[in-house]
Amino acid sequence: MRIGIYTNLTRDIGGKVTLAVYKQLKGHGFEVYVSDELKSIGLPDDCIYLNNAELATVSEILLVFGGDGTILRIAKECAVAKTPVFAVNIGNKGFLTELDRDEVDQIITEILNGQYKLDNRQLLQVSVEGKEEVYYALNEVVIARESCTKVVRTEISVNNARVDNYTSDGVIVCTPTGSTAYSLSAGGPIVSPDVEALVITPICAHSLHSRPLVVNNHNEVTIKINHAEPNAYLNVDGTLLTSLKNNEVVKVTKSDVYLTFIRRNYYNFHKKLLSKMRYWSSFED
């Protein structure tokens, strides 16, 4: 089996976890490939380094060491290559990850024994009308103001039917996976990952009626920039991609690719929500 390793070295300081797992995998006879961002941690001379796209394409499973942000940085490549991700939390919350740092030794055993299930998460496809670039988002698309003192005015439509106009700090369109991220902080609902939905959440809207909206993900959501001073920003999964001028339109639809997570057989989204988000209720386990 071919296994790739992608690590956030700001979390795995000195690559200690990565080095230990690399040696374990090689000891079990796996073919191991490593992100070319890891050349500084002292891996063996015969280690094979690849860029992100190559790593995702060659690997049958990609081990990701870091937090949710680390997953987002490699999500597109893995989704396009249809390579499942086994993520280990060495970050903070690590909501998307499957194991914590102190469970790393379980990785080898569980992979060898096939003790896992697959969890598919749909990505969004994002484009700016009139431009060729196409972007993919696992979590969310954010249209945000550029000036810290000026609001942005946007017009939101679903399948070309106007839904609302927002005067706000911006707008979030997210997947169910992203509903526990920025959208949640902005007052959006939590949506189970098995629901086929898009969530539209205004950010600090200057209005008494503007509320988050949930629509089926077979719809096309468009956000027109009615007024931004001087511009607005398009941000996809935490990466600032381009500025947006007045009258430009961002289109968001369900993509034809999804990211597959490897989960333990007893993985449960709602239990994860309880443990990671402190989504506490009055009952005790």
Summary of the structure (lengths in Angstrom):
residues: 285
radius of gyration: 20.2
end to end distance: 38.7
largest distance: 62.1
contacts: 928
relative contact order: 0.15
helix: 23%
strand: 40%
